[in-house]
Amino acid sequence: MSGSTPTTRRHTALPKARTLVEALPWLTRHHGKTVVIKFGGNAMVDDDLKAAFAQDVVFLRHAGLHPVVVHGGGPQISAHLDRLGLESEFKAGLRVTTPEAMEAVRMVLAGQVQRELVGLLNQHGPLAVGLTGEDAHTMTAVKHFAELDGERVDIGRVGEVTDIDTGAIRALLDNGRIPVVSSIARGADDGGIYNVNADTAAAALAAALGAETLMVLTDVEGLYADWPNSDDVISQLTASELERLLPELASGMVPKMQGCLHAVRNGVTTARVIDGRVQHAILLEIFTDEGIGTMVVPDPEQGDK
């Protein structure tokens, strides 16, 4: 008679049971808490990583957490602009967004990237609902000027978030849904629309929601202690420690780490930069003892040891 014996099956299943038990204290700690996740980088363009991301987010929802996803779409926007014969230009790490480019940004984010992500999440049940920062005045912004060599530079329809109305997102969370938010905002002054950096938008939303955690997916292992001389990742640092490091960071990491700093200085318990190239990075970070990436925590209060 062929096939596995009960003893063999037990040995095969035991590691799964141990993994679930290891997750128990983390499940208890995070139950009922809001987690804002910024979706981007390779996780956004690789089919296997996209599928794993969707599974992670749905797992969080079924584990009793309240996930909110915020996304940009840099690679997809650049590809669409290229098809339209429009050049992608960046200044100070931000996309120069002409009125023509803004229409393309809006179309790609709300009509392509968001739709695909909502579809992936909804393969697991009627959970995800897409919206943009324009909807229900969720995000309001004013024109943002870049700083280049000490000078203020006009980069078009790029916005800086000035106000968050969490009403629509809270209503969706209360209804058991997973909000998927495109990083576009309405203009506070002109009634127009603005392209908002997705890292910045996720941080502002996490603070406004009083989230337990902000998670930023990126294409590196975390914040390096001494890049490029070393690939040692800083596993944890305080807001003040991060603030001191900001001037030394590579331009691509600046909005991510500024977002983490804003979040923990405005009520979010932890902010984490994690490697989106690793399948199930979100579950590894939240539910295991090891964790991955870099975690930013608020400064200890005076008198704390």
C-alpha positions as CSV (number, residue, x, y, z in Angstrom):
1,M,0.0,0.0,0.0
2,S,1.4,3.3,-1.1
3,G,1.0,6.9,0.3
4,S,2.0,8.7,3.4
5,T,1.5,7.3,6.8
6,P,-0.3,9.3,9.6
7,T,3.1,9.8,11.3
8,T,4.5,11.3,8.1
9,R,1.5,13.5,7.6
10,R,1.8,14.8,11.2
11,H,5.5,15.6,10.7
12,T,4.6,17.5,7.5
13,A,1.8,19.4,9.1
14,L,3.6,20.3,12.4
15,P,5.7,23.2,11.0
16,K,2.4,24.8,9.8
17,A,0.9,24.5,13.2
18,R,4.1,26.0,14.7
19,T,3.9,28.9,12.3
20,L,0.3,29.6,13.3
21,V,1.2,29.5,17.0
22,E,4.1,31.9,16.4
23,A,1.6,34.3,14.8
24,L,-0.8,34.2,17.7
25,P,0.6,37.0,19.9
26,W,0.9,39.2,16.8
27,L,-2.7,38.4,15.7
28,T,-3.9,39.3,19.2
29,R,-1.8,42.6,19.3
30,H,-3.1,43.8,15.9
31,H,-6.7,42.6,16.0
32,G,-9.1,45.4,15.2
33,K,-6.2,47.8,14.2
34,T,-5.9,49.8,11.0
35,V,-2.9,49.1,8.8
36,V,-2.2,51.4,5.8
37,I,-0.1,49.8,3.1
38,K,1.6,51.7,0.3
39,F,1.8,49.4,-2.7
40,G,4.6,50.1,-5.2
41,G,7.8,49.0,-6.7
42,N,8.4,45.5,-8.2
43,A,5.4,44.2,-6.2
44,M,3.3,46.3,-8.5
45,V,4.6,45.0,-11.9
46,D,5.5,41.3,-11.2
47,D,2.4,39.0,-11.5
48,D,3.5,36.6,-8.8
49,L,4.3,39.4,-6.3
50,K,1.0,41.1,-7.1
51,A,-0.9,37.9,-6.4
52,A,1.0,37.3,-3.1
53,F,0.3,40.9,-2.1
54,A,-3.4,40.5,-2.6
55,Q,-3.4,37.2,-0.6
56,D,-1.5,39.0,2.3
57,V,-4.0,41.9,2.4
58,V,-7.0,39.6,2.3
59,F,-5.4,37.5,5.1
60,L,-5.0,40.7,7.2
61,R,-8.7,41.4,6.7
62,H,-9.7,37.8,7.7
63,A,-7.3,38.0,10.7
64,G,-9.3,40.9,12.1
65,L,-7.2,43.8,11.0
66,H,-8.5,46.7,8.9
67,P,-6.1,47.1,5.8
68,V,-6.2,50.2,3.6
69,V,-4.1,50.2,0.4
70,V,-2.7,53.3,-1.2
71,H,-1.0,53.1,-4.5
72,G,0.8,55.1,-7.1
73,G,1.8,53.8,-10.5
74,G,5.1,55.2,-11.7
75,P,6.1,52.5,-14.2
76,Q,2.6,52.3,-15.7
77,I,2.3,56.1,-16.0
78,S,5.7,56.4,-17.7
79,A,4.7,53.6,-20.2
80,H,1.4,55.3,-21.0
81,L,3.0,58.8,-21.4
82,D,5.5,57.1,-23.8
83,R,2.7,55.7,-25.9
84,L,1.2,59.2,-26.0
85,G,4.5,60.7,-27.1
86,L,4.8,62.6,-23.9
87,E,8.2,62.7,-22.1
88,S,8.6,61.6,-18.5
89,E,10.6,64.2,-16.6
90,F,11.5,64.2,-12.9
91,K,12.8,67.0,-10.7
92,A,13.9,66.5,-7.1
93,G,12.6,62.9,-7.3
94,L,9.1,64.0,-8.3
95,R,7.3,63.7,-11.7
96,V,6.9,66.9,-13.6
97,T,3.1,66.8,-14.2
98,T,1.8,69.0,-17.0
99,P,-2.0,69.3,-17.5
100,E,-1.7,66.7,-20.3
101,A,0.3,64.4,-18.1
102,M,-2.2,64.9,-15.3
103,E,-5.0,63.5,-17.4
104,A,-2.8,60.4,-18.2
105,V,-1.9,60.0,-14.5
106,R,-5.5,60.1,-13.5
107,M,-6.5,57.6,-16.2
108,V,-3.7,55.1,-15.4
109,L,-4.1,55.3,-11.6
110,A,-7.9,55.2,-11.4
111,G,-8.6,53.2,-14.6
112,Q,-5.8,50.7,-14.8
113,V,-3.7,50.2,-11.7
114,Q,-6.5,50.5,-9.2
115,R,-8.9,48.3,-11.3
116,E,-6.3,45.5,-11.5
117,L,-5.6,45.6,-7.8
118,V,-9.3,45.7,-6.8
119,G,-9.8,42.7,-9.2
120,L,-6.9,40.7,-7.6
121,L,-8.3,41.3,-4.1
122,N,-11.8,40.5,-5.1
123,Q,-10.8,37.1,-6.4
124,H,-11.0,36.2,-2.7
125,G,-14.4,37.6,-2.0
126,P,-16.4,40.9,-2.4
127,L,-14.0,42.9,-0.3
128,A,-12.1,45.7,-2.2
129,V,-13.6,49.0,-3.2
130,G,-11.6,51.5,-5.3
131,L,-11.6,55.2,-4.8
132,T,-9.3,58.2,-5.5
133,G,-8.4,61.0,-3.2
134,E,-10.9,63.1,-5.1
135,D,-13.8,61.0,-3.9
136,A,-15.7,62.4,-1.0
137,H,-12.9,65.0,-0.6
138,T,-10.8,62.2,0.9
139,M,-7.6,64.1,0.0
140,T,-7.2,67.9,-0.5
141,A,-4.0,69.4,-1.8
142,V,-2.3,72.6,-2.8
143,K,0.4,73.0,-5.4
144,H,3.8,71.7,-4.4
145,F,7.0,73.3,-5.5
146,A,10.1,71.2,-5.7
147,E,13.4,72.5,-4.2
148,L,16.4,72.1,-6.6
149,D,19.8,73.5,-5.7
150,G,18.2,75.9,-3.2
151,E,15.7,77.2,-5.7
152,R,11.9,76.8,-5.8
153,V,10.9,74.9,-9.0
154,D,7.5,74.7,-10.6
155,I,6.7,71.0,-11.4
156,G,3.1,71.4,-12.6
157,R,0.1,69.6,-11.1
158,V,2.0,68.0,-8.2
159,G,0.1,68.4,-4.9
160,E,1.0,68.6,-1.2
161,V,-1.7,67.1,1.0
162,T,-3.3,69.7,3.3
163,D,-6.4,67.9,4.5
164,I,-7.8,64.4,4.8
165,D,-11.4,63.5,5.2
166,T,-11.5,59.9,6.4
167,G,-15.3,59.6,6.3
168,A,-15.7,57.4,3.2
169,I,-12.8,55.2,4.2
170,R,-14.1,54.7,7.7
171,A,-17.5,53.8,6.3
172,L,-15.9,51.2,4.0
173,L,-13.9,49.7,6.9
174,D,-17.0,49.6,9.1
175,N,-18.6,47.6,6.3
176,G,-15.8,45.1,6.2
177,R,-14.4,46.3,2.9
178,I,-10.8,47.0,1.9
179,P,-10.4,50.5,0.5
180,V,-7.9,50.9,-2.4
181,V,-7.0,54.5,-2.8
182,S,-5.3,56.1,-5.8
183,S,-3.0,59.0,-4.9
184,I,-4.8,61.8,-6.6
185,A,-6.2,64.8,-4.7
186,R,-8.6,67.6,-5.3
187,G,-7.2,71.1,-5.4
188,A,-8.0,73.3,-2.3
189,D,-7.9,76.5,-4.3
190,D,-8.7,75.9,-7.9
191,G,-11.0,72.9,-7.9
192,G,-8.5,71.1,-10.1
193,I,-6.7,67.8,-9.5
194,Y,-3.2,67.1,-8.3
195,N,-0.8,64.2,-8.6
196,V,0.4,63.3,-5.1
197,N,3.4,61.2,-4.2
198,A,1.9,57.9,-3.0
199,D,4.4,57.5,-0.1
200,T,3.3,61.0,1.1
201,A,-0.4,60.2,0.6
202,A,-0.2,56.9,2.5
203,A,1.6,58.6,5.4
204,A,-1.0,61.4,5.6
205,L,-3.8,58.9,5.5
206,A,-2.3,56.7,8.1
207,A,-2.0,59.6,10.5
208,A,-5.5,60.8,9.8
209,L,-6.9,57.3,10.4
210,G,-4.9,56.9,13.6
211,A,-3.5,53.7,12.1
212,E,-1.5,51.2,14.1
213,T,1.0,50.7,11.3
214,L,2.1,52.3,8.0
215,M,3.8,49.8,5.7
216,V,5.7,51.0,2.6
217,L,6.7,48.4,0.0
218,T,9.9,49.3,-1.8
219,D,12.6,47.6,-3.9
220,V,15.3,47.4,-1.3
221,E,15.7,45.4,1.9
222,G,15.1,48.4,4.1
223,L,17.1,51.4,5.2
224,Y,20.8,50.7,4.9
225,A,23.1,51.8,7.7
226,D,26.1,52.8,5.5
227,W,25.1,52.5,1.8
228,P,26.9,51.8,-0.5
229,N,29.8,50.7,1.8
230,S,27.6,48.1,3.5
231,D,24.4,46.3,2.9
232,D,23.5,46.1,6.6
233,V,19.9,47.0,7.2
234,I,18.8,49.1,10.2
235,S,16.1,47.0,11.8
236,Q,14.7,49.8,14.0
237,L,15.3,53.5,14.7
238,T,13.4,56.3,16.4
239,A,11.9,59.4,14.7
240,S,14.8,61.6,15.9
241,E,17.4,59.1,14.6
242,L,15.7,59.0,11.2
243,E,15.5,62.8,11.1
244,R,19.2,63.0,11.5
245,L,19.8,60.5,8.7
246,L,17.4,62.1,6.1
247,P,19.9,64.6,4.5
248,E,22.2,61.6,3.7
249,L,19.6,59.4,2.0
250,A,19.3,58.6,-1.7
251,S,16.6,60.6,-3.4
252,G,14.3,57.6,-4.0
253,M,14.2,56.8,-0.2
254,V,13.6,60.4,0.9
255,P,9.8,60.5,0.4
256,K,9.4,57.0,1.9
257,M,11.3,57.9,5.0
258,Q,9.8,61.3,5.3
259,G,6.4,59.6,5.1
260,C,7.4,57.2,7.9
261,L,8.7,60.2,10.0
262,H,5.4,62.1,9.5
263,A,3.4,59.0,10.4
264,V,5.0,58.2,13.7
265,R,5.2,61.9,14.7
266,N,1.4,62.1,14.1
267,G,0.0,59.2,16.1
268,V,0.9,56.1,14.1
269,T,2.5,53.4,16.4
270,T,5.1,52.1,13.9
271,A,6.1,52.8,10.3
272,R,7.9,50.1,8.3
273,V,9.8,50.1,5.0
274,I,9.8,46.5,3.7
275,D,11.1,44.7,0.7
276,G,8.3,44.2,-1.8
277,R,10.4,41.9,-3.9
278,V,9.9,39.2,-1.2
279,Q,6.7,37.2,-1.6
280,H,4.4,37.6,1.4
281,A,6.6,40.4,2.9
282,I,3.6,41.9,4.7
283,L,2.8,38.7,6.6
284,L,6.5,38.1,7.4
285,E,6.8,41.6,8.8
286,I,3.6,41.6,10.9
287,F,3.2,38.0,12.1
288,T,6.7,36.6,12.6
289,D,9.3,37.2,15.3
290,E,12.1,38.0,12.8
291,G,10.3,40.5,10.7
292,I,12.0,42.1,7.7
293,G,12.9,45.7,6.6
294,T,13.2,48.8,8.8
295,M,10.8,49.9,11.5
296,V,10.5,53.5,12.7
297,V,9.1,54.1,16.1
298,P,8.2,57.4,17.9
299,D,10.8,58.9,20.2
300,P,10.5,57.7,23.8
301,E,8.7,60.1,26.0
302,Q,10.8,62.0,28.5
303,G,11.2,59.9,31.6
304,D,10.9,56.6,29.8
305,K,13.8,54.3,30.2
